[in-house]
């Protein structure tokens, strides 16, 4: 039995999508706060039920997402990519900016395969679940197959293994297409 498709919005580095249709190309990963509110208004008008949003550390630092509350925040990784005069002067500033996301969400998911992940788990001000491939976590991906069109893997949750297949669309969006219990 196929479940009803949900209406979703996506705000990210490449583009903004509303209910699966491209709304506009992105100028930056996380729009300025006024532009962001306009996008949210368009999503509400279109009946969008959920929004997946890429929130950059820079947008947190510059208060572009100030006052927003997220159901879920995700910590993927931490690297020196954003250390510069225009972004973060040092790794401490970068980490603290990323950490603020976990003051703005109800639940955080943290990658335990990243060295800073354990620090995020300890300092987060929300509930935290962990995920990973190599290290101990609440969700562990195994038997991973990645191709140009999809990723297929098992996720161990508690005592169960769930099969997940994620496919790439031609628009660059990612869809979970199969979840077997």
HELIX and SHEET records of a PDB file:
HELIX    1   1 UNK A   33  UNK A   45  1                                  13    
HELIX    2   2 UNK A   57  UNK A   61  1                                   5    
HELIX    3   3 UNK A   80  UNK A   82  5                                   3    
HELIX    4   4 UNK A   91  UNK A   99  1                                   9    
HELIX    5   5 UNK A  100  UNK A  103  5                                   4    
HELIX    6   6 UNK A  117  UNK A  123  1                                   7    
SHEET    1   A 4 UNK A  21  UNK A  25  0                                        
SHEET    2   A 4 UNK A  15  UNK A  18 -1                                        
SHEET    3   A 4 UNK A   8  UNK A  11 -1                                        
SHEET    4   A 4 UNK A  50  UNK A  53  1                                        
SHEET    1   B 7 UNK A  70  UNK A  75  0                                        
SHEET    2   B 7 UNK A 105  UNK A 111  1                                        
SHEET    3   B 7 UNK A 127  UNK A 132  1                                        
SHEET    4   B 7 UNK A 139  UNK A 146  1                                        
SHEET    5   B 7 UNK A 150  UNK A 157 -1                                        
SHEET    6   B 7 UNK A 160  UNK A 168 -1                                        
SHEET    7   B 7 UNK A 174  UNK A 180 -1                                        
END                                                                             
